[in-house]
Amino acid sequence: TAEETIMAFEDAELDLVVNDPTGISNLGFGNANQTRYFNTTSMHYLGFNMNSSFLKYTAPRYALNFAVDRSYIVSELMEGCAVESTLPANPASYLYNTEYAENYLYDLEKCLRILENADVKDHDDDGKLEYLVTGIPIEIDLTFIVNNDSIVKVQAARRITETLKNMGITVKLRELSWDDYITALEDGDFDIYYGEVKLTEDFDLSSLLLEEGSLNYCNIKVPSYEKFISDYLCASE
C-alpha cells in the first residue's frame, strides 16, 4: 500500500521509489520536486532525400549543416532537456570529437558562402536562390516533413523552415500524422525529413546509411559506407 511504501522508504528498506506527484497514486512525500535529465542515445536529425532535384548535390547538403541553430532548439524549444550535437554521437561519450564537431556549428554566413561557391544564388534578382542546370537557373522548392505528434519537433521544423525561407529558399513544411509521415518516408515523398532514432550504445549508423538499412529512407547508395562503419566498429578504443 501507499502507507507501507512510505514507511519502508523512511526506514531505508527502499532506496528508490517512483512517484508521480501529478497522478492519483501520489504517495504524498511532499510537494518539492526536481526535474533531472540523463544522457541517452536518442538522436534528432535531418534526413536529405538523395533523389531530390536539389539535395542530390553534395554542396547544398553540406551547406545546410550550418543553417540549423541547434543551440536555440535545445535551449528554447526543448527547454534544455537535450544536448547540442553536430556529430551522430552523444557529446558525453568519449567517441565524440569536440574539436571536429565545432567545425559544423550554426553559421548562416558560411552556409550562404558555400552555396554561392556552388553557384547557388539569386540569379534573376527575384529574392529567391536558384541553382544552375545546364546553365539554366532553377528555383529551389523543397518539401520538409515532420511528425506532428511532437510539438517540439514541429516547432524545431518551423524554426528551420523559417531560416531557410529567410535565406531565399522556398520550403513547404508538411506537419503529418504518424501514419502519413511513415507513408511519405517510405514513398520518398520529401526532400528533407525531421527524424528521431534511438542509436545503439556503439553509435552504429548502419540502419541509416547502408543501402539495405531499415531506416535508409534517403535512398543512400554509397558502398564505401559499409567499410567505414565496419572499420569503426572493429576498431580498438
C-alpha positions as a printed Julia matrix, in Angstrom:
237×3 Matrix{Float64}:
  0.0    0.0     0.0
  0.99   3.65   -0.21
  1.4    3.79    3.57
  3.64   0.71    3.63
  5.77   2.11    0.82
  6.21   5.43    2.65
  7.18   3.67    5.87
  9.63   1.36    4.07
 11.21   4.35    2.36
 11.53   6.28    5.61
 13.08   3.23    7.28
 15.59   2.92    4.4
 14.27  -0.5     3.41
 13.69   1.03   -0.03
 16.33   3.16   -1.75
 14.3    4.42   -4.7
 10.58   4.99   -5.18
  8.93   6.1    -8.42
  6.28   8.65   -7.63
  4.13  10.83   -9.88
  3.13  13.93   -7.88
  0.5   14.73  -10.5
 -1.09  11.28  -10.52
 -3.89   9.73   -8.49
 -1.39   7.35   -6.89
  0.77  10.16   -5.5
  2.45   8.83   -2.36
  2.38  12.21   -0.68
  6.02  12.54    0.28
  5.7   16.28   -0.22
  5.35  18.85   -2.96
  9.03  19.69   -3.5
 10.02  18.1    -6.8
 13.07  18.18   -9.04
 13.39  17.53  -12.76
 16.56  15.71  -13.75
 17.83  14.78  -17.21
 20.13  11.96  -18.21
 22.09  11.15  -21.35
 20.66   8.74  -23.9
 21.49   7.61  -27.43
 18.3    9.11  -28.91
 19.23  11.44  -31.76
 17.16  14.09  -33.56
 18.45  14.71  -37.05
 17.59  15.88  -40.57
 17.46  13.39  -43.43
 18.02  14.55  -47.03
 16.48  12.69  -49.95
 19.23  11.68  -52.37
 16.66  11.71  -55.18
 15.85  15.37  -54.55
 16.46  17.54  -57.61
 18.45  19.97  -55.42
 19.73  17.97  -52.45
 21.2   15.21  -54.58
 24.18  17.54  -54.9
 26.87  17.49  -52.21
 27.3   21.25  -51.73
 23.71  22.03  -50.65
 23.67  19.15  -48.17
 26.98  20.28  -46.74
 25.83  23.9   -46.59
 22.63  23.1   -44.69
 24.73  21.75  -41.79
 25.27  25.4   -40.93
 21.63  26.51  -41.29
 20.34  24.63  -38.23
 20.5   26.58  -34.96
 20.83  23.55  -32.69
 21.65  25.71  -29.67
 18.35  27.61  -29.96
 16.36  24.41  -30.5
 17.9   22.76  -27.44
 17.74  25.73  -25.07
 14.48  27.4   -26.13
 12.29  24.73  -27.73
 13.44  21.69  -25.75
 13.99  23.76  -22.58
 17.4   22.25  -22.0
 16.31  18.6   -21.96
 18.68  17.71  -24.81
 22.25  18.47  -25.82
 23.53  20.15  -28.96
 25.39  17.75  -31.2
 26.81  18.12  -34.7
 28.05  14.53  -34.82
 25.95  11.33  -34.58
 27.07  10.56  -31.05
 26.22  11.92  -27.63
 28.68  14.66  -26.59
 29.01  12.89  -23.21
 30.62   9.93  -24.98
 34.4    9.62  -25.32
 33.71   8.89  -29.01
 32.52  12.47  -29.54
 35.28  14.55  -31.15
 34.61  18.04  -29.79
 37.26  19.72  -31.91
 35.87  18.19  -35.1
 32.26  18.87  -34.09
 32.93  22.58  -33.71
 33.52  22.78  -37.47
 29.79  22.37  -38.04
 28.24  24.9   -35.68
 25.4   27.17  -36.79
 26.78  29.78  -39.22
 24.45  31.29  -41.81
 27.21  33.32  -43.45
 29.22  30.15  -44.01
 26.1   28.39  -45.31
 25.43  31.11  -47.88
 29.11  31.27  -48.85
 29.2   27.53  -49.58
 26.04  27.83  -51.67
 27.38  30.81  -53.59
 30.63  28.97  -54.31
 28.46  26.21  -55.79
 26.73  28.85  -57.97
 23.56  28.69  -55.88
 22.45  32.31  -55.66
 19.79  34.77  -56.77
 20.5   34.61  -60.49
 17.36  36.51  -61.6
 17.12  39.08  -58.79
 13.72  37.87  -57.56
 14.81  37.47  -53.93
 14.99  33.67  -54.25
 18.01  31.4   -54.62
 18.4   29.33  -57.77
 20.78  26.59  -58.85
 22.0   26.01  -62.38
 21.15  23.02  -64.56
 22.98  23.17  -67.91
 23.31  26.9   -67.33
 19.59  27.45  -66.67
 18.59  28.9   -63.25
 16.17  26.59  -61.42
 14.34  27.89  -58.34
 14.76  25.76  -55.22
 11.48  24.26  -53.99
 11.78  21.87  -51.04
  9.24  19.72  -49.19
 10.05  19.27  -45.49
  8.08  16.72  -43.44
  7.77  16.29  -39.69
  5.6   14.11  -37.46
  3.04  16.31  -35.7
  2.78  14.04  -32.63
  5.58  16.06  -31.04
  5.1   19.81  -30.62
  8.85  20.18  -30.0
  9.69  18.58  -33.35
  7.09  20.72  -35.09
  8.46  23.89  -33.51
 12.02  22.9   -34.44
 10.97  22.16  -38.02
  9.18  25.52  -38.21
 12.31  27.28  -36.97
 14.48  25.57  -39.6
 11.89  26.31  -42.29
 11.82  29.99  -41.32
 15.62  30.15  -41.51
 15.69  28.61  -44.99
 12.94  30.91  -46.24
 14.82  33.94  -44.95
 17.81  32.72  -46.97
 15.69  32.74  -50.12
 14.88  29.03  -50.29
 11.25  28.04  -50.88
 10.23  25.37  -48.36
  6.86  23.73  -47.87
  6.57  22.29  -44.35
  4.13  19.38  -44.02
  3.18  18.53  -40.43
  1.92  14.97  -40.76
  0.23  12.37  -38.58
  2.38   9.35  -37.79
  0.82   7.13  -40.45
  1.07   9.83  -43.15
  4.62  10.63  -42.05
  5.73   6.99  -42.39
  3.98   6.71  -45.76
  5.77   9.82  -47.03
  9.11   8.41  -45.84
  8.54   5.04  -47.47
  7.37   6.65  -50.73
 10.27   9.12  -50.77
  7.75  11.96  -50.88
 10.01  14.55  -49.27
 13.23  16.49  -49.73
 14.01  16.82  -46.01
 12.59  14.96  -43.04
 12.91  15.62  -39.32
 13.74  12.29  -37.72
 14.5   10.74  -34.36
 16.3    7.46  -33.84
 17.49   5.56  -30.8
 21.02   4.52  -31.69
 22.74   1.57  -30.09
 25.36   2.46  -27.49
 28.15   1.98  -30.06
 26.5    4.63  -32.28
 26.31   2.26  -35.25
 24.74   4.13  -38.21
 24.21   1.07  -40.41
 20.42   1.27  -40.33
 20.53   4.88  -41.55
 23.38   4.88  -44.05
 23.68   1.45  -45.64
 21.73   0.74  -48.82
 19.77  -2.1   -47.19
 19.4   -0.25  -43.88
 15.94  -0.44  -42.31
 15.87   3.36  -41.81
 17.54   4.37  -45.08
 14.62   6.49  -46.24
 17.04   8.87  -48.0
 17.91   6.26  -50.66
 21.62   6.43  -49.84
 23.73   4.22  -52.09
 27.37   4.63  -51.08
 29.18   1.25  -50.99
 32.18   2.66  -49.11
 30.0    3.44  -46.06
 29.86  -0.26  -45.21
 33.66  -0.44  -44.96
 33.86   2.8   -42.96
 31.27   1.57  -40.46
 32.86  -1.88  -40.25
 36.32  -0.39  -39.63
 34.85   1.86  -36.93
 33.02  -0.97  -35.15
 36.13  -3.21  -35.27
 38.49  -0.51  -34.02
 40.0   -0.5   -30.57
 39.12   2.21  -28.09
